[in-house]
Amino acid sequence: MTEPTTKEPPKKPFLYVVVCACGIAGDVGKLITATQERNWDVGVVATPQGLGFLDTEAIEAQTGYPIRSAWRAPGEARPLPPADAIAVAPATFNTVNKWAAGISDTLALGILCEAYGMGIPTAVLPYLNSAQAAHPAYRRSFEHLRQMDVLIGSYEPHRPKVGGGADRYRWEEALELLAPVVCVAT
């Protein structure tokens, strides 16, 4: 007599959302909701400065996972499952340039730098002003990220010193960019 087999439900894909420090970072719940509506699980990794822009309690309640911002101690359990894909949203001038240069001085940048070598599909939705976007380093950084097969969003930079653009920021675009390159069993 054979034992009855129990079929485990298919594992949901897991998205890391890397959040940088800027005025719209607190709206990341929009991306979390859109991700969950597409039957993904999601965890947030914030830059150290980005953490200050987030409602930690609300995000952790929404995702069911702690927000990661610092390296874990040796032997400490991994608080998030491995990523099937990564969305960097919102991505700042600083993070884009450090990432493209291979600088890994924060957990968020370490994850992004390692993702390339691990073949993890990654999308970036920049959020910056037009003066920053005009800097030659930024243009070079985006060209380098394109060469690394990073998927780049369409946000048009806002005017300097005024912020804004939140109404034009399409959080769901990260999922649209990732959909063709991430196999999902729903």
Helices and strands as residue ranges (DSSP letters): E 14-19, G 25-27, H 29-37, E 41-46, G 50-53, H 56-63, E 85-91, H 93-101, H 107-118, E 122-126, H 130-133, H 136-147, E 151-152, G 166-168, H 173-178
